[in-house]
């Protein structure tokens, strides 16, 4: 029995902010793309997340490569927001320490 490739990734507005995920998991294409950009092979990603299979990881990577500019921009925006929140928390912590 063959698998339809369009069943390997799902996107729902109420899961992970509507970002595409490997079907049956909460692992986003973005998470897989980040690991891939860090140098992890698809096989290493499957070992890291044992509930994933190779087909799901490769489908996520295919989506990433087909939509690279969009996914990279979203990842960059997430990183910028994390940096902003960290700086804000650090500033607030220093203000409390001074008071």
C-alpha positions as CSV (number, residue, x, y, z in Angstrom):
1,X,0.0,0.0,0.0
2,X,1.4,3.4,-0.9
3,X,1.2,6.6,1.1
4,X,0.0,9.8,-0.4
5,X,2.7,12.4,0.3
6,X,0.1,15.1,1.1
7,X,-0.8,13.0,4.2
8,X,2.6,13.3,5.8
9,X,2.3,16.9,6.8
10,X,-0.7,18.6,8.4
11,X,-1.6,22.2,9.2
12,X,-4.3,23.3,11.6
13,X,-4.9,26.8,12.9
14,X,-5.2,25.5,16.5
15,X,-1.9,23.6,16.5
16,X,1.5,25.3,16.6
17,X,0.1,28.6,15.3
18,X,-1.0,27.0,12.1
19,X,2.5,26.0,11.1
20,X,2.9,22.7,9.1
21,X,3.7,19.7,11.3
22,X,4.6,16.1,10.6
23,X,1.3,14.2,10.8
24,X,0.6,12.6,14.1
25,X,3.2,14.7,15.9
26,X,3.6,18.2,17.2
27,X,6.9,18.5,15.4
28,X,6.8,21.5,13.0
29,X,8.6,21.8,9.7
30,X,10.3,24.8,11.4
31,X,11.8,22.6,14.2
32,X,13.1,20.1,11.6
33,X,14.5,22.9,9.4
34,X,16.4,24.4,12.4
35,X,18.0,21.0,13.2
36,X,18.8,20.5,9.5
37,X,20.4,24.0,9.3
38,X,22.5,23.1,12.4
39,X,23.9,20.2,10.4
40,X,21.7,17.3,11.6
41,X,21.0,14.6,9.0
42,X,17.4,13.3,8.5
43,X,18.5,10.1,10.2
44,X,19.8,12.0,13.3
45,X,16.6,13.9,13.5
46,X,14.6,10.6,13.5
47,X,16.9,9.3,16.3
48,X,16.4,12.5,18.3
49,X,12.6,12.3,17.9
50,X,11.9,8.6,18.0
51,X,8.2,9.1,17.3
52,X,9.1,10.5,13.8
53,X,9.7,8.3,10.8
54,X,12.0,9.0,7.9
55,X,9.1,9.7,5.5
56,X,7.8,12.5,7.8
57,X,11.2,14.1,8.2
58,X,11.9,14.0,4.5
59,X,8.4,15.4,3.8
60,X,9.2,18.3,6.2
61,X,12.5,18.9,4.5
62,X,10.9,18.9,1.1
63,X,8.4,21.5,2.3
64,X,11.2,23.5,3.8
65,X,13.2,23.5,0.6
66,X,10.1,24.4,-1.5
67,X,9.3,27.3,0.9
68,X,12.7,28.2,2.2
69,X,12.4,32.0,2.1
70,X,9.1,31.9,4.0
71,X,10.2,29.3,6.7
72,X,13.6,31.1,7.2
73,X,11.8,34.4,7.6
74,X,9.5,32.9,10.2
75,X,12.4,31.3,12.1
76,X,14.3,34.7,12.0
77,X,11.2,36.4,13.4
78,X,10.9,33.9,16.2
79,X,14.5,34.3,17.1
80,X,14.2,38.1,17.1
81,X,11.1,37.9,19.4
82,X,13.0,35.5,21.7
83,X,15.9,38.0,21.8
84,X,13.6,40.9,22.5
85,X,11.8,39.0,25.4
86,X,15.2,37.9,26.9
87,X,16.4,41.5,26.8
88,X,13.2,42.8,28.3
89,X,13.4,40.1,31.1
90,X,17.0,41.0,31.8
91,X,16.2,44.7,32.0
92,X,13.3,44.0,34.4
93,X,15.4,41.8,36.5
94,X,18.1,44.4,36.8
95,X,15.5,47.1,37.8
96,X,14.2,44.8,40.5
97,X,17.7,44.1,41.8
98,X,18.4,47.9,42.1
99,X,15.2,48.6,43.9
